[in-house]
Amino acid sequence: MRTTWYMLEKEILEHKIVTRLPLFMVACAVLFISGVVWNIEYRLTINSVNFAEITDSIVVNGYAGSIGAINFAVSSLVSLMLSTIYLGKTLRKEKEEGSIMFWRSMPITDTQSVLVKLLFALIVIPLICSLLLMSADVMIWIVSLVFSDAISNFSSSVTLSEMVIHWIEFVSRMCIASIALFPFASLILVASQKTKYPLIAIFFGGYIVSLLGTYLFGTSMISDILQQNLSLPMSIIFSDTLIEGLQFGESTYSMISLVAGALLLAIAIKLRSDN
């Protein structure tokens, strides 16, 4: 366990964008809130901002209404983006820099190394982004205490208990979405060891495989599985309820995807051991 914690800490130090991007966004939020708090004229005009077009497709019944929904959406998208960037770089980075030879001299197996990277991408990064959500929610709570009228037109309940529930819901949805992302994450780990542009290769290869399945074999199953794998995490995160998100897609396709993800993970470990 101590070795795992050390390796996770190493990933944070080597991939600084994982912490710097959320911190940058928190800094931007602080500047924005400071403007609301200290600039009276700006505060008086904030109610005139039209958020209808932004929040039409976002549930606004939770913490802080449409503002909380925007915080939730931004934090989720940042988490997905950071996980994708990290997965596409981490194995290739240690190969190009030669650090893989250093880790080979340590009592750490290739399986442990790859699993730690998967854990970092699917669990640690969402937890870091949950702090981004919490920071934004705390700022909204402070503003609601000082200037309740400033956000009354587009927010609902703004309480500490609702804020905690908002954070728990985010962590819960992101953890379940991480399970749905597992096959795609394993595929990125494989592709990143074979090409410098794994995402381009994956989407291009997926498109070709879908066409072959549809027009050559006369089945849309491959296309449907790929579409579900790309859509399910977003459905889990942004659906009105978590149950509704989990009901998206076919359970058979989900089982096939998880089995394929396990096989791809084994391939990723084998490729790393061959480097």
Secondary structure as UniProt FT lines:
FT   HELIX           2..14
FT   HELIX           17..38
FT   HELIX           40..45
FT   HELIX           46..48
FT   HELIX           52..55
FT   TURN            56..57
FT   TURN            63..64
FT   HELIX           65..97
FT   HELIX           99..104
FT   TURN            105..107
FT   HELIX           110..119
FT   HELIX           120..124
FT   HELIX           125..146
FT   HELIX           148..150
FT   HELIX           152..154
FT   HELIX           160..191
FT   TURN            192..194
FT   HELIX           198..211
FT   HELIX           212..216
FT   HELIX           221..238
FT   HELIX           242..246
FT   HELIX           251..274
//
